[in-house]
Amino acid sequence: MNPTLSKTSPDNVPRESNQISAWSLIKPFWVSEEWKVAWGLLVAIIAMNLTVVWINVRLNKWNADFYNALQSKDVQHFPHLLMVFTMLAFAFIILAVYGRYLRQMLGFRWRQWLTNKYLKEWLGDRTFYRIERDRLADNPDQRITEDLDSLATTTLALSIDLLSTVVTLVSFITILWSLAGALSLTLGGTPITIPGYMVWAAALYALLGSFVIHKVGHPLVSINYQQQRVEADFRFGLVRVRENSEQIAFYQGMTTETTHARNAFQRIRQNFWLIMKYTKRLTFVLSFYGQIAIIFPIVVASPRYFAGAFTFGVLMQISSAFGTVSDSFSWFMNSYSTLVGWRATVNRLREFRRVMGATHLKESVLPATEHGGINLHYVDSNALTTEDLKLALPNGTALTTIGSVAIKPGSRWLVRGPSGSGKSTLMRALAGLWPFGDGAIDAPVDALMMFIPQQSYLPIGTLKAALAYPSSADTFSDEECREALRVCRLEGYADRLAESAHWQRVMSPGEQQRLAGARALLHKPDYLFLDEATSALDAENEARLYHLFNERLPKAAIVSIAHRESLAAFHDETLEIERTGERAIA
């Protein structure tokens, strides 16, 4: 359990249902406080893309003029055609560069907004703790970093490309329909005329290719989803080794950790072989489709060309228009790999959204047992009380019965009992972290509570920030911080407040516990809960810390979990907790 300092406040009420669509992930940004900038950038990007489509239409017409000029050796118009091409190409380059620049800007703004929203929901109301406690979702860090980035950038790219493709399709269908004309043929003695036959040929060619590509590549959706998960699991395992390097070295657990890492990578390997297998098939189909597309339009248009229906330049223009129309019809196929990755990302974020929404519902984290759940209320009172409090495990197994206890300001409570009887679980319940069980807890609504576990969390950063946590570093003056360190016998750190380090690695366990004591002296909580918070200290330093608490926090209620008999002298009330459902004795 991480140390917690908070003003108690009423529980939040969930706002979302479990039915989450892809649109519900996309829509919020576009109707948020960012909507003016977002829509402004989007309109500018769309305008640039439509201008690019117009340039492509002009280039298609230029193709016919250029090749006709070459065929007729028209030296007079040749320089003019080169100048036209230069201007169109220059305009295309400018629009392409700034279109991409604005798309990146909009994509990052979207990602930034999503990140802030998800961080607020994940870290708010201790949702992150409940997700980890109940193992509701794997690797939330990856979903917030990689998946949100992918959602913003890929959705934007796919949407704009689809819009450009539709406009391009409409523009070039008109060109191809008018240029290629109708195909007349005789079938079984019956004359048949097919108007705009090149358009139908392009559509059939693209639709057939799209169907084949979907049949070949659709398994990649689930495989890519799995790949994201196994990659994140492997990375998380390596981070765990780095964070716990000393403990692993003490146990000489290198061989075991190597085995774990190799097993995790083996899952990546197995899944990647599946990706390779289906990607190979997909590449075969795409390559086959692409190679045929080079010659197919000329073959289809050649009967009318040989019949003298149009010039060589027009044939080249038809070939170019056919390729554009075919590519437009093939948008699904050309974007298939991107759509596969996007679908996997959306599925992971839908699951994450559902889990974050569910953790706000107390019922969603309670087991289906006779226990109704622990109700934590914030009331106008000067005492923290429990009423018929029973603690249980997440699977519904009864742990212990606390009953009714009143913790008044200035009181000193010692919680004792055998290991596994539920002492730390009681602390979690009082902090609002443990809903499993039955009964009620009434907490003073304006009380400042601080929970200090055996190993306190020390953020990476300046020593002053670690000491002031969870408040900001500027909450306390340097002199206040130095004084707190000195009285807790951390004089050697008093002049290192501005130094940045990974303090959990720099400090010994005993120093970390004394730092947690100094943190409590700075914050002056109304209720201080200590869960084996002095277990790494010698008797003298432990006694000094409790003397400081009694002297400097006289009005605070202090609740300690400890096994040492020496601590009984610093407490005037004792709560004995028995094993497996036995009632605690106050």
C-alpha positions as CSV (number, residue, x, y, z in Angstrom):
1,M,0.0,0.0,0.0
2,N,1.4,3.4,-1.0
3,P,1.4,6.2,1.5
4,T,-1.7,8.4,1.1
5,L,-2.4,11.9,2.3
6,S,-5.8,13.3,1.4
7,K,-8.7,15.4,2.5
8,T,-11.6,13.0,2.8
9,S,-14.4,13.6,0.3
10,P,-17.5,11.8,-0.9
11,D,-17.2,8.9,-3.5
12,N,-17.5,9.8,-7.1
13,V,-20.5,8.6,-9.1
14,P,-19.7,6.7,-12.3
15,R,-20.7,8.5,-15.5
16,E,-20.2,5.8,-18.2
17,S,-21.8,2.6,-19.2
18,N,-19.9,-0.5,-20.3
19,Q,-21.1,-0.2,-23.9
20,I,-18.2,1.6,-25.5
21,S,-17.9,2.1,-29.3
22,A,-15.0,3.3,-31.4
23,W,-17.0,6.6,-31.9
24,S,-17.3,7.1,-28.2
25,L,-13.5,7.1,-28.0
26,I,-13.1,9.5,-30.9
27,K,-15.9,12.0,-30.4
28,P,-15.0,13.7,-27.0
29,F,-12.0,15.6,-28.3
30,W,-14.0,17.2,-31.2
31,V,-16.7,18.6,-28.8
32,S,-14.2,19.5,-26.0
33,E,-12.8,22.9,-25.1
34,E,-10.3,22.3,-27.9
35,W,-13.0,22.1,-30.6
36,K,-12.3,25.5,-32.2
37,V,-8.6,24.8,-32.8
38,A,-9.2,21.2,-33.7
39,W,-11.9,21.9,-36.3
40,G,-9.9,24.9,-37.6
41,L,-6.8,22.7,-38.2
42,L,-9.0,19.9,-39.7
43,V,-10.6,22.3,-42.2
44,A,-7.2,23.6,-43.2
45,I,-5.9,20.1,-43.7
46,I,-9.0,19.1,-45.7
47,A,-8.7,22.2,-47.9
48,M,-5.1,21.3,-48.6
49,N,-5.9,17.8,-49.5
50,L,-8.7,18.9,-51.8
51,T,-6.3,21.2,-53.5
52,V,-3.9,18.3,-54.0
53,V,-6.8,16.4,-55.6
54,W,-7.3,19.3,-58.0
55,I,-3.6,19.3,-58.8
56,N,-3.8,15.6,-59.6
57,V,-6.7,16.2,-61.9
58,R,-4.7,18.9,-63.7
59,L,-1.7,16.6,-63.9
60,N,-3.9,14.0,-65.5
61,K,-4.9,16.4,-68.2
62,W,-1.3,17.5,-68.5
63,N,-0.3,13.9,-69.2
64,A,-2.4,13.8,-72.3
65,D,-1.0,17.1,-73.6
66,F,2.5,16.1,-72.8
67,Y,2.5,12.7,-74.5
68,N,0.6,14.1,-77.5
69,A,3.3,16.8,-77.8
70,L,6.0,14.2,-77.7
71,Q,4.2,12.0,-80.3
72,S,3.7,15.0,-82.6
73,K,7.1,16.5,-81.9
74,D,5.5,19.8,-80.9
75,V,8.6,21.8,-79.9
76,Q,6.6,25.0,-79.6
77,H,4.4,23.9,-76.8
78,F,6.9,21.6,-75.0
79,P,8.6,24.4,-72.9
80,H,5.1,25.7,-71.8
81,L,4.1,22.2,-70.7
82,L,7.3,21.9,-68.7
83,M,6.6,25.2,-67.0
84,V,3.0,24.1,-66.2
85,F,4.4,20.9,-64.6
86,T,6.9,22.9,-62.6
87,M,4.3,25.1,-61.1
88,L,1.9,22.2,-60.3
89,A,4.8,20.2,-58.8
90,F,5.9,23.1,-56.7
91,A,2.4,23.7,-55.4
92,F,2.0,20.0,-54.7
93,I,5.3,19.9,-52.7
94,I,4.2,23.0,-50.6
95,L,0.8,21.5,-49.9
96,A,2.2,18.1,-49.1
97,V,4.7,19.5,-46.6
98,Y,2.4,21.8,-44.8
99,G,-0.5,19.4,-44.9
100,R,1.7,16.8,-43.1
101,Y,2.9,19.5,-40.7
102,L,-0.6,20.5,-39.7
103,R,-1.8,16.9,-39.5
104,Q,1.1,16.1,-37.1
105,M,0.1,19.2,-35.1
106,L,-3.5,18.2,-34.9
107,G,-2.6,14.6,-34.1
108,F,-0.4,15.6,-31.2
109,R,-3.0,18.1,-29.8
110,W,-5.5,15.2,-29.9
111,R,-3.1,12.9,-28.2
112,Q,-2.2,15.5,-25.6
113,W,-5.9,16.0,-24.8
114,L,-6.6,12.2,-24.6
115,T,-3.5,11.7,-22.4
116,N,-4.6,14.4,-19.9
117,K,-8.1,12.9,-19.9
118,Y,-7.0,9.3,-19.4
119,L,-4.4,10.2,-16.8
120,K,-7.0,12.1,-14.8
121,E,-9.4,9.1,-14.9
122,W,-6.6,6.5,-14.3
123,L,-5.0,8.4,-11.4
124,G,-8.2,9.9,-10.1
125,D,-10.3,8.2,-7.3
126,R,-7.5,5.6,-7.0
127,T,-8.7,3.8,-10.2
128,F,-5.1,2.8,-11.0
129,Y,-4.9,1.0,-7.6
130,R,-8.2,-0.9,-8.1
131,I,-7.1,-2.0,-11.7
132,E,-3.9,-3.4,-10.3
133,R,-5.5,-4.9,-7.2
134,D,-8.2,-6.8,-9.1
135,R,-6.0,-7.4,-12.3
136,L,-8.7,-5.9,-14.5
137,A,-6.4,-4.7,-17.4
138,D,-2.8,-5.5,-18.4
139,N,-0.2,-2.8,-19.0
140,P,-2.2,0.4,-18.6
141,D,1.0,2.4,-19.1
142,Q,1.2,1.1,-22.7
143,R,-2.4,2.0,-23.4
144,I,-1.9,5.5,-22.2
145,T,1.4,6.0,-24.1
146,E,1.3,4.0,-27.3
147,D,-2.4,3.3,-27.8
148,L,-3.6,6.8,-27.3
149,D,-0.9,8.1,-29.7
150,S,-2.0,5.5,-32.3
151,L,-5.7,6.3,-31.9
152,A,-5.1,10.0,-32.5
153,T,-2.7,9.8,-35.4
154,T,-4.1,6.8,-37.2
155,T,-7.7,7.8,-36.9
156,L,-6.8,11.2,-38.3
157,A,-4.7,9.7,-41.1
158,L,-7.4,7.2,-42.1
159,S,-10.2,9.7,-42.0
160,I,-8.5,12.4,-44.1
161,D,-7.1,9.8,-46.5
162,L,-10.6,8.3,-46.9
163,L,-12.1,11.8,-47.6
164,S,-9.4,12.6,-50.2
165,T,-9.9,9.2,-51.7
166,V,-13.7,9.8,-52.1
167,V,-13.1,13.2,-53.7
168,T,-10.4,11.8,-56.0
169,L,-12.7,8.9,-57.0
170,V,-15.5,11.2,-57.9
171,S,-13.2,13.5,-59.9
172,F,-11.4,10.7,-61.8
173,I,-14.5,8.6,-62.5
174,T,-15.8,11.5,-64.5
175,I,-12.5,11.8,-66.4
176,L,-12.3,8.1,-67.1
177,W,-15.9,7.7,-68.0
178,S,-15.7,10.5,-70.6
179,L,-12.3,9.6,-72.0
180,A,-12.7,5.8,-72.4
181,G,-16.2,6.0,-73.8
182,A,-18.3,3.0,-74.3
183,L,-17.2,-0.5,-75.4
184,S,-19.2,-2.1,-78.1
185,L,-19.0,-5.9,-78.7
186,T,-21.1,-8.7,-80.0
187,L,-22.0,-11.6,-77.7
188,G,-23.8,-14.6,-79.2
189,G,-24.9,-12.5,-82.2
190,T,-26.3,-9.8,-79.9
191,P,-24.6,-6.3,-79.9
192,I,-23.8,-5.1,-76.4
193,T,-22.6,-1.6,-75.4
194,I,-21.0,-1.0,-72.0
195,P,-20.9,2.8,-71.2
196,G,-17.9,3.8,-69.1
197,Y,-16.6,0.3,-69.3
198,M,-13.1,1.3,-67.9
199,V,-14.8,2.6,-64.7
200,W,-16.6,-0.8,-64.2
201,A,-13.4,-2.6,-64.9
202,A,-11.5,-0.5,-62.3
203,A,-14.3,-1.1,-59.8
204,L,-14.5,-4.9,-60.3
205,Y,-10.7,-5.2,-60.2
206,A,-10.5,-3.2,-56.9
207,L,-13.4,-5.0,-55.3
208,L,-12.1,-8.4,-56.2
209,G,-8.7,-7.5,-54.8
210,S,-10.2,-6.1,-51.6
211,F,-12.3,-9.3,-51.0
212,V,-9.2,-11.5,-51.5
213,I,-7.1,-9.3,-49.3
214,H,-9.7,-9.4,-46.5
215,K,-10.0,-13.2,-46.6
216,V,-6.2,-13.5,-46.4
217,G,-5.4,-10.8,-43.9
218,H,-8.3,-10.6,-41.4
219,P,-6.6,-12.9,-38.8
220,L,-4.0,-10.1,-38.4
221,V,-6.5,-8.1,-36.2
222,S,-6.4,-10.5,-33.3
223,I,-2.7,-11.3,-33.8
224,N,-1.7,-7.7,-33.7
225,Y,-3.8,-7.2,-30.5
226,Q,-1.9,-10.1,-28.9
227,Q,1.5,-8.7,-30.1
228,Q,0.9,-5.4,-28.4
229,R,0.2,-7.3,-25.1
230,V,3.2,-9.6,-25.2
231,E,5.5,-6.8,-26.1
232,A,4.3,-4.8,-23.2
233,D,4.6,-7.8,-20.8
234,F,8.2,-8.4,-21.9
235,R,9.1,-4.7,-21.4
236,F,7.4,-4.6,-18.0
237,G,9.4,-7.6,-16.9
238,L,12.7,-6.0,-17.8
239,V,11.6,-2.8,-15.9
240,R,10.9,-4.9,-12.9
241,V,14.4,-6.4,-13.0
242,R,15.9,-2.9,-13.2
243,E,13.8,-1.6,-10.3
244,N,14.6,-4.5,-8.1
245,S,18.2,-5.1,-9.2
246,E,19.7,-5.2,-5.7
247,Q,17.2,-7.7,-4.3
248,I,17.7,-9.9,-7.3
249,A,21.5,-9.7,-6.9
250,F,21.2,-10.6,-3.2
251,Y,19.2,-13.7,-4.0
252,Q,21.5,-14.4,-7.0
253,G,18.3,-14.8,-9.1
254,M,19.9,-14.0,-12.4
255,T,19.3,-17.4,-13.8
256,T,15.6,-17.3,-12.8
257,E,15.1,-13.8,-14.2
258,T,16.9,-14.8,-17.4
259,T,14.4,-17.8,-17.7
260,H,11.5,-15.5,-17.1
261,A,12.7,-13.0,-19.7
262,R,13.3,-15.7,-22.3
263,N,9.9,-17.2,-21.7
264,A,8.3,-13.8,-22.1
265,F,10.3,-13.2,-25.3
266,Q,9.3,-16.7,-26.5
267,R,5.7,-15.5,-26.5
268,I,6.7,-12.6,-28.6
269,R,8.5,-15.0,-31.0
270,Q,5.5,-17.3,-31.3
271,N,3.1,-14.5,-32.0
272,F,5.5,-12.8,-34.4
273,W,5.8,-16.0,-36.4
274,L,2.0,-15.8,-36.9
275,I,2.4,-12.2,-38.0
276,M,5.1,-13.2,-40.5
277,K,3.0,-16.0,-41.8
278,Y,-0.1,-13.9,-42.5
279,T,2.0,-10.9,-43.7
280,K,3.7,-13.1,-46.2
281,R,0.4,-14.2,-47.6
282,L,-0.8,-10.6,-47.6
283,T,2.3,-9.4,-49.4
284,F,1.9,-12.1,-52.1
285,V,-1.6,-10.8,-52.8
286,L,-0.6,-7.1,-52.7
287,S,2.4,-7.7,-55.0
288,F,0.3,-9.7,-57.5
289,Y,-2.4,-7.1,-57.5
290,G,0.1,-4.2,-57.9
291,Q,2.0,-5.9,-60.8
292,I,-1.2,-6.6,-62.7
293,A,-2.4,-3.1,-62.2
294,I,0.5,-1.8,-64.3
295,I,-0.6,-3.5,-67.5
296,F,-4.3,-4.1,-66.8
297,P,-5.6,-0.7,-67.8
298,I,-3.6,-0.6,-71.1
299,V,-4.9,-4.1,-72.0
300,V,-8.5,-3.1,-71.3
301,A,-8.2,0.2,-73.2
302,S,-6.1,-1.2,-76.1
303,P,-9.1,-2.4,-78.3
304,R,-10.4,1.2,-78.7
305,Y,-6.9,2.6,-79.0
306,F,-6.1,0.2,-81.9
307,A,-9.4,1.1,-83.4
308,G,-8.2,4.7,-83.5
309,A,-10.8,6.0,-81.0
310,F,-8.1,8.1,-79.2
311,T,-4.5,9.1,-79.4
312,F,-1.5,7.8,-77.5
313,G,-1.6,10.7,-75.1
314,V,-5.2,10.0,-74.3
315,L,-4.3,6.3,-73.8
316,M,-1.7,7.4,-71.2
317,Q,-4.3,9.8,-69.6
318,I,-6.8,6.9,-69.5
319,S,-4.1,4.6,-67.9
320,S,-3.3,7.2,-65.3
321,A,-7.0,7.9,-64.5
322,F,-7.7,4.2,-64.4
323,G,-4.8,3.7,-61.9
324,T,-6.2,6.6,-59.7
325,V,-9.8,5.2,-59.8
326,S,-8.6,1.7,-59.1
327,D,-6.4,2.9,-56.2
328,S,-9.4,4.9,-54.9
329,F,-11.6,1.8,-55.1
330,S,-8.8,-0.1,-53.4
331,W,-8.6,2.2,-50.4
332,F,-9.7,-0.6,-48.1
333,M,-7.1,-3.0,-49.4
334,N,-4.3,-0.4,-49.5
335,S,-5.1,0.6,-45.9
336,Y,-5.7,-2.9,-44.6
337,S,-2.5,-3.2,-42.5
338,T,-3.2,0.2,-41.0
339,L,-6.8,-0.7,-40.3
340,V,-5.7,-3.9,-38.7
341,G,-3.4,-2.0,-36.2
342,W,-6.1,0.6,-35.6
343,R,-8.7,-2.0,-34.8
344,A,-6.4,-3.7,-32.3
345,T,-5.7,-0.3,-30.7
346,V,-9.4,0.6,-30.5
347,N,-10.2,-2.8,-28.9
348,R,-7.5,-2.3,-26.2
349,L,-8.7,1.2,-25.5
350,R,-12.4,0.1,-25.4
351,E,-11.4,-2.5,-22.8
352,F,-9.4,0.1,-20.8
353,R,-12.3,2.6,-20.9
354,R,-14.7,-0.1,-19.7
355,V,-12.4,-1.1,-16.9
356,M,-11.8,2.5,-15.7
357,G,-15.5,3.1,-15.8
358,A,-16.3,-0.1,-13.9
359,T,-13.8,0.7,-11.1
360,H,-15.9,3.7,-10.1
361,L,-18.8,1.3,-9.3
362,K,-18.3,-0.4,-6.0
363,E,-20.5,-3.3,-7.0
364,S,-18.2,-4.0,-10.0
365,V,-15.3,-4.9,-7.8
366,L,-17.2,-6.9,-5.1
367,P,-17.4,-10.7,-5.3
368,A,-20.7,-12.4,-5.5
369,T,-21.0,-13.4,-1.8
370,E,-23.2,-12.7,1.2
371,H,-21.0,-9.7,1.9
372,G,-22.7,-6.4,0.9
373,G,-19.4,-4.4,0.7
374,I,-17.8,-2.0,3.1
375,N,-19.6,1.4,3.0
376,L,-17.3,4.4,3.7
377,H,-19.1,7.6,4.6
378,Y,-17.8,11.0,5.3
379,V,-19.7,12.7,8.1
380,D,-19.6,15.8,10.3
381,S,-17.8,14.1,13.3
382,N,-14.6,14.4,15.3
383,A,-14.0,10.7,15.4
384,L,-13.3,7.9,12.9
385,T,-15.7,5.0,13.7
386,T,-16.4,1.5,12.4
387,E,-19.8,-0.2,12.8
388,D,-20.1,-4.0,12.5
389,L,-17.0,-4.0,10.3
390,K,-16.1,-7.3,8.7
391,L,-13.1,-7.8,6.4
392,A,-13.0,-10.4,3.6
393,L,-10.8,-11.5,0.8
394,P,-11.6,-10.6,-2.9
395,N,-13.0,-14.2,-3.4
396,G,-15.4,-13.6,-0.5
397,T,-13.6,-15.6,2.1
398,A,-14.1,-14.1,5.6
399,L,-10.9,-12.6,7.0
400,T,-11.7,-11.1,10.4
401,T,-14.4,-9.2,12.3
402,I,-13.4,-5.7,13.6
403,G,-16.8,-4.8,15.0
404,S,-17.4,-1.3,16.2
405,V,-14.4,0.9,17.1
406,A,-14.1,4.7,17.7
407,I,-10.8,6.4,17.0
408,K,-10.9,9.8,18.6
409,P,-8.5,12.8,18.1
410,G,-5.4,12.5,20.2
411,S,-5.8,8.8,20.9
412,R,-3.1,6.2,20.3
413,W,-4.1,2.8,19.0
414,L,-1.9,-0.3,18.6
415,V,-3.2,-2.9,16.2
416,R,-1.8,-6.4,16.9
417,G,-2.4,-9.9,15.7
418,P,-0.7,-12.8,13.8
419,S,0.5,-12.4,10.3
420,G,-2.3,-12.8,7.8
421,S,-5.0,-11.9,10.2
422,G,-6.0,-8.7,8.3
423,K,-4.1,-5.9,10.0
424,S,-2.9,-4.3,6.8
425,T,-6.3,-5.0,5.2
426,L,-7.9,-2.9,8.0
427,M,-5.6,0.0,7.0
428,R,-6.7,-0.4,3.4
429,A,-10.4,-0.4,4.4
430,L,-9.9,2.7,6.5
431,A,-8.2,4.4,3.5
432,G,-11.1,3.5,1.2
433,L,-9.0,1.0,-0.8
434,W,-10.7,-2.2,0.3
435,P,-14.4,-2.7,-0.4
436,F,-14.4,-6.5,0.3
437,G,-16.4,-7.3,3.4
438,D,-19.3,-5.8,5.2
439,G,-20.2,-3.0,7.6
440,A,-19.6,0.8,7.7
441,I,-16.8,3.2,8.3
442,D,-17.6,6.8,9.2
443,A,-14.7,9.3,8.6
444,P,-14.7,13.0,9.6
445,V,-15.3,14.9,6.4
446,D,-12.6,17.5,6.9
447,A,-10.0,15.3,8.5
448,L,-6.5,15.1,6.9
449,M,-5.4,11.4,6.9
450,M,-2.0,10.0,6.2
451,F,-1.2,6.3,5.7
452,I,2.4,5.2,5.9
453,P,3.2,1.6,4.9
454,Q,6.4,-0.4,5.7
455,Q,8.1,0.9,2.6
456,S,7.0,4.4,1.6
457,Y,6.9,5.6,-2.0
458,L,9.7,8.1,-2.8
459,P,9.3,9.8,-6.2
460,I,12.3,10.3,-8.4
461,G,13.3,13.9,-8.3
462,T,14.6,16.3,-5.7
463,L,14.9,15.3,-2.1
464,K,12.6,18.1,-1.1
465,A,9.9,16.8,-3.5
466,A,10.3,13.3,-2.0
467,L,10.0,14.8,1.5
468,A,6.9,16.9,0.7
469,Y,5.1,14.2,-1.3
470,P,2.2,14.1,-2.0
471,S,2.2,17.9,-1.7
472,S,4.2,20.0,-4.1
473,A,7.8,20.8,-3.1
474,D,7.1,24.5,-2.5
475,T,4.4,23.7,0.1
476,F,7.1,23.8,2.8
477,S,10.1,26.1,3.2
478,D,13.6,24.7,3.0
479,E,14.1,25.5,6.7
480,E,11.0,23.5,7.7
481,C,12.3,20.6,5.6
482,R,15.8,20.7,7.1
483,E,14.4,20.9,10.6
484,A,12.2,17.8,9.9
485,L,15.2,15.9,8.6
486,R,17.4,16.9,11.5
487,V,15.0,15.8,14.3
488,C,14.5,12.5,12.5
489,R,18.3,12.0,12.5
490,L,18.8,12.6,8.8
491,E,21.3,15.4,9.2
492,G,23.4,14.2,6.4
493,Y,20.6,14.9,3.9
494,A,19.6,18.4,5.3
495,D,21.8,20.2,2.7
496,R,20.7,18.0,-0.3
497,L,17.2,19.2,-0.7
498,A,17.8,20.4,-4.2
499,E,19.6,17.3,-5.3
500,S,17.7,15.0,-7.7
501,A,18.1,11.2,-7.4
502,H,16.3,7.9,-7.3
503,W,16.0,8.1,-3.5
504,Q,14.6,4.7,-3.0
505,R,17.9,3.4,-4.2
506,V,20.1,5.9,-2.5
507,M,18.6,5.6,1.0
508,S,18.7,2.5,3.2
509,P,15.4,1.0,4.4
510,G,15.8,2.6,7.8
511,E,16.6,6.1,6.3
512,Q,13.5,5.7,4.1
513,Q,11.3,5.1,7.2
514,R,12.8,8.1,9.0
515,L,12.1,10.2,5.9
516,A,8.5,9.0,6.0
517,G,8.4,10.1,9.7
518,A,9.8,13.5,8.7
519,R,7.1,13.7,6.0
520,A,4.4,13.1,8.6
521,L,5.8,15.8,10.9
522,L,5.7,18.3,8.0
523,H,2.1,17.5,7.0
524,K,0.7,17.3,10.5
525,P,-2.2,15.0,9.7
526,D,-5.3,14.6,11.9
527,Y,-5.1,10.8,11.6
528,L,-1.7,9.0,11.2
529,F,-1.8,5.3,10.3
530,L,1.5,3.5,10.5
531,D,1.7,0.0,9.0
532,E,5.0,-1.5,10.3
533,A,6.4,1.9,9.4
534,T,9.3,1.6,11.9
535,S,10.2,-2.1,11.4
536,A,13.6,-1.3,9.8
537,L,14.6,1.0,12.7
538,D,16.6,0.1,15.8
539,A,14.8,0.4,19.1
540,E,16.4,3.8,19.9
541,N,15.4,5.4,16.6
542,E,12.0,3.9,16.7
543,A,11.4,5.3,20.2
544,R,12.7,8.7,19.1
545,L,10.3,8.8,16.2
546,Y,7.3,7.9,18.4
547,H,8.4,10.5,21.0
548,L,8.4,13.1,18.1
549,F,4.9,12.0,17.0
550,N,3.6,12.4,20.6
551,E,5.3,15.7,21.1
552,R,4.6,17.4,17.7
553,L,1.3,15.8,16.8
554,P,-0.5,15.9,20.2
555,K,-4.0,16.2,18.7
556,A,-3.5,13.6,15.9
557,A,-5.0,10.2,16.3
558,I,-2.2,7.6,15.7
559,V,-3.0,4.0,14.7
560,S,0.0,1.7,14.5
561,I,0.4,-1.9,13.2
562,A,3.4,-3.5,14.9
563,H,4.7,-6.7,16.3
564,R,7.2,-5.2,18.8
565,E,6.1,-5.2,22.4
566,S,8.2,-2.1,23.0
567,L,5.7,0.0,21.1
568,A,2.9,-0.7,23.6
569,A,4.3,2.0,25.8
570,F,3.5,4.7,23.2
571,H,-0.2,3.7,22.8
572,D,-3.1,3.8,25.2
573,E,-5.5,1.6,23.2
574,T,-5.0,-1.9,21.8
575,L,-6.9,-3.6,19.0
576,E,-6.2,-7.4,18.9
577,I,-7.1,-8.9,15.6
578,E,-7.7,-12.7,15.4
579,R,-7.5,-15.0,12.4
580,T,-10.2,-16.1,10.0
581,G,-13.4,-14.4,11.0
582,E,-12.8,-14.1,14.8
583,R,-13.9,-10.9,16.3
584,A,-11.2,-8.3,17.1
585,I,-10.7,-7.5,20.7
586,A,-10.4,-3.8,21.7
